[in-house]
């Protein structure tokens, strides 16, 4: 009541003052009160990380306003102008000049930055948005951006993701940070430590996240309808690729490769579950090289290829001959020649129209990828030929690669057993030529001298390959192993433990002999001359053939000696010159360091009067065919 009375009394006094004083005074009082209300009371402003931080505030002459205070700049907006003169602005926006910190920051705005008409704005700043890292507990895909949710949208800070020394910029939008982790150069299926760094004006402010993560394992092609480096014989229009995971996206091409020229092939792509299918509309040209490139794949889980996938393949031509089951010589009489192709032949095409044979050969059929030619009409040592044209088709009706010529000859020798060993093994002789003058080649009368056996089998091959070079009127007979039992056991002697080259009925035969070490060998010459079946067999052959020359191969000495019957001395000289072996004819006492008796070569001279040359090869195991080849031909030509 007292206060009210005092106010009323004061008002009565003022009313009594002249108006020339009261009106200006009243206006001044109102101005002071407004100034205090406007400029001395701080205006609260909530700072926003999500966008612009602005508040409604009438600012006169905005171009004259300057900001004081730390960390923020204030800028009047929504300006009213007359011409170029800015009269007033209705709002003020605040922009941080330093990283915002949680708390209240005072920002002052006044003309020229002075004290007069200075307005203080109290910015309430919350803590920066936080990143939610639950997504990092699962394997991280590299084929798509890594999205980390934020507690709020952040347009104030920028973010970088770092692994080791490599960084990538991240974008912040709609309460999330998006980082292109694929640009960090990481490998799929590997562990890494990821750091998410908050930046302000390009400077690091804080490490928001540091966490060990595992990248997602790569997607790979587990199967394909065409295999790497495959030659494709069909006419494929569709190429299927199966992945280990369902896929969502893929980029693929088919390219024809010709030298340095790479030409894309028009194709379409389809994806279904874990299969990628490429389709071409036209048949691929034949005899061409192609490359299928799958440059990029994104699986449903976000994984991708470890590296671009490339698969090269070729298209075939028509059927091409890959092999024949016989050689150029020595084909067995009545054999069937089997010609193999690289692919299946047409089942409907009449192949006989495109095959020409001669010499008695005739087509007998085809099956699968093979053609059969019968040689039943080709005589012994007869020439035959097979010619294919380019018109044979595959089972995909592709032709153009089948042209082929083949010439051969049937076997020119015969084989027969001249007897059997003490253990029943056959002793075979190989017969070449039909002339009356024969040269007999023998080996392995001692079973441990296997180089002689190998040499004579090589001589059989040589004569078969060059049968037309055998002189008219000549024959060659080869017995590679007189002692098959000794060869089988690796023994010098036969199955009865007899030295066969001491068992012949010569004038010096004896039952008790010495071995190659000059040690006594009781009974080594046999119970009687010619007691052994092997001795009897070779003696019977030599008696029947009455050859112009017999060559007896032994090892090892690197020398030769004639039995001095007929013209053996001259032939021995020739053989020595051509082979390089030392000729020791007539030097029996120095040729061997042990006593010998009952030898085959002496028997040939004493009983048949047939010339023979004993050749000691330089090795028990090496046949030394190249040393002997010319000499062996010379014996056949000159005997």
ABEGO torsion letter per residue (X at the ends): XAAAAAAAAAAAAAAABBAAAAAAAAAAAAAAAAAAAAAABBBBBBBBAABBBBBBBBBBGAAABBBBEBGBBBBBBGBBBBEABBABBABBBBBBABBBBBEBBBBBBBBGGBABGBBBBBBBBBBBBBBBAAAAABBBBAABBBBBBBABBBAABBBBBBBEABBBBBBBBGGBBBBBAAAAGBBBGBBBBBBBBBBBGGBBABBABBBBBBBBBBBBBABBABBBGBBBABBBABBBBBBABBBABBBBBBBBBBEABBBBBBBBBBBBEABBBBBBABBBBBGBBBBBBBABBBBAAGBBBABBBBBBBBBBBBBBBABBABBABGBBBGBBBBBBBABBBBAABBAAAABBBBGGBBBAEBBEABBBBBAAABBBGBBBBBBBBAABBBAAGBBGAABBBBBBBBBABBBBBAEBBAAGBBBBBBBBEABABBBBBBBGABAABAAAAAAAAAAAAAAAAAAAABBBGBBBBBBABABAAAAAAGBABBAAGBBAAAABBBAABBABBBBAAGBBBBGAAEABBGABAAAAAAAAAAAAAGBABBBBBBOBAGBBBBAGBEAAAAAAAAAAAAAGBBBABGAAAAABABBBBGBAAAAAAAAAGBBBBBBBBABAABAGAAAAAAAAAAAAAAX
